[in-house]
């Protein structure tokens, strides 16, 4: 009996797969009946995903490729009927229907973890933030993963020059476990699962997550995480900068537009000298200065430079206090249950005519709605009015079964005639190729013959 499922469920599952598994891994999609429900499963080398959905009908387990799944999954809310055959699957959705190839094997799920711990969705936000502080291009695989440290209940991530440490997350293990930095942690679909409980566990070399009807396993990364404890302790002699929430929004609104973004290290210069300013320069010997009139600092005057991406991460993570040491030492952003650290370097500011410096003061600038804690707000989409088109009723002539049968027989006859012509053409080509080969062999034999010439001398 065929399976009937909602296309919206398949579309939602496909979105999960796209954010968990790389398309280059060619994941396999399995349809596994599980009592009154249907379990959709995606398998790849380093990740496995399952989602339980409702169904009608019954069918033996079958598999298709992820590339095939994307060809018939859309956003519209309609029922899809899947009828698996021996080597293919017949798919029907409304008036549309197609045949897709069926894979031979159905993969088995990893072992269930024992024991598990339960968190709220705060851990998903923590993992999504940690994923932004990993280095996916580094040959050291440990820098491309998230460290779930069981001994200290911490989530750690670093690229070698920035570090994010988050505390208060208990794990069912005591050692360090390196989890891949998957996009699924920050997905909107995972936040909208209808439950706040997140189950976490370990089974063999897999990390297990369960959020409602969605379960996924990530293969543990082999390697050891760098030692970072000494970086998380701020210096007692550091200069403390407190950025006002309004100034944080002021910076985030303009940081990507400042000059010098495409230069090496994308430098931004932070200066604490009677005023708190941010300066950026470009190759045309011009620059922009942002004066943070509502922020203040305590300690000695200092000027440092850093990659503007690190400053952007710190503000978007919600950090408003910066403990700054002399250039070349880490800058520490402490929080209640998390700490962000990134490296600075000695600033090399060019000499620029003050007339070419564009100065913008936060007190007089246009106020920004976004604050530091909510800086990464999704932009509002402007709805465009579409011209209303009045659809006219089109009367489609009814087609009888006899006419359809006659058309089908005509198509079959045309295909037979085409096959006969193709076979005739193949025979003629083979015959011509045999003649050419015979001529070639004859010419080769003639070339090998040595001519004999006899001369007769008459005395």
C-alpha positions, 0 to 999 in steps of 0.5 A: 500500500502506498504512503501518503504524507504532507509535503510541508513535512518533507520540506521541513525535513529537507531544510534540516538535512541541508543545515546538518549535512553537506550536499557533497557528502551525498546523504541517503534518505530512508523512509522507515515505518514506525507504527502509526508514524513514519520516521524520515532518516538522513545518513551521511559519513559524519551525521545522521538525522531522523524526524517522525511525521504522521502518515497514511498507508504502509510500505516496506522501508525504502531509500532515495538519494537527497538530490532526488528528494529535492526534485519533488519537495516544494513549499506548498501544503499538499499531500504526496503519495509515494508508491515504492516499486522494485527499482523505483518509486512512483511519486504523485502530488496533485496532478503531477507524477513522476518516477524516481530511482530507488536505492537498494539499501536502508541504513541502520541508526546509531545506537541509543545513548545511555545516559542522557541529560536534559537542557533547555534551548539555551544550549542550542543558542550557545552552540550556535554562538560557539560555531561562529568562533571555529575555524573550518579551514584549519588543518588542526581539526580541533579548531574546527569543532566545539569542545564540550568539556564535561569536567568544568561544564563548559562549551569552548570554541576557538580559532587560535586568535579568538575564544568563546567560553560558556559555562553552566552546561552539564554533560553525561561525560567527564572528558572533553568531547569535540562536536562538529560546528553544524549550522543546524544549531542556529536554525529557525526550524529547530527553534520552532519544534514546539518543545523547550527540552533538548536531550543530549547524550553520547553513543560510541563515537557519536554525540546525540541530540533530540529536540521534540520529533527531531533527533540527530547524531554527530560524529565526534572529532578526533583530537585534543582541544587547546589549553585555554584556562590561562586566557580566561583570567583578565589582568588586574592592571587592565584598562576597563572599557564599558560600552553603553548599549546605545553605542553598541548599536551605533557601532554595529550599524556602521561597522561593516561600512567603515573603510578598510574592511577588505584589507589584511586583518580588516583592522579597526583602531580602538583608542582610549584617550580622553575620548573613546573612539574607533578609527578605520582607514582605507588606501586612499588616505581617508578615514572615519572616526566613530566617537562613543560619547556615552561610553567610558573607561577607567585606567590608563590611556591605551590604543589597540587594533583588532580585526573588526570581525572580533569586535562585531562578534563580541557586541552581537554576543552581548558583551559590553565590558572590555578589559584591555591590556597593552597591544599584543595581549588578549582582550578579555570580555567578561560576562556572567556565565561566559567569556570572550577573548580575542587578540589585538595587535600594535596599531599602525595608523597612517598620517591623514589630513584631518580634513579627510577624516569623517567624524561621527558622534554617537550622541548626535547620530541617528538613534539605532533601535537594535541593542547589543543583545539583539544586534543581529535582527533579521531585516524587515522584508518589504512586501511589494504589491503585485498587480492583480490578474483576473483569471478567466475560466477556461473550459477544458474539453473532456478527453475520452479514454479511447482517445487517450488509448489511441494516442498511447498506441501511436506513441508506442508505434513511433518508438518502435519505428525509431528503434528499428531505424537506430538498429539499422544505422548501427548495423550499417556503421559496423559493416562500414567499420569492418570494410575500413579495417579490411582495407587498412590490413591490405594496405599494411600487407602491401607496404611490407612487400619488398619489390624485386627487380631483375636486370639482364645485360646483353653482351 
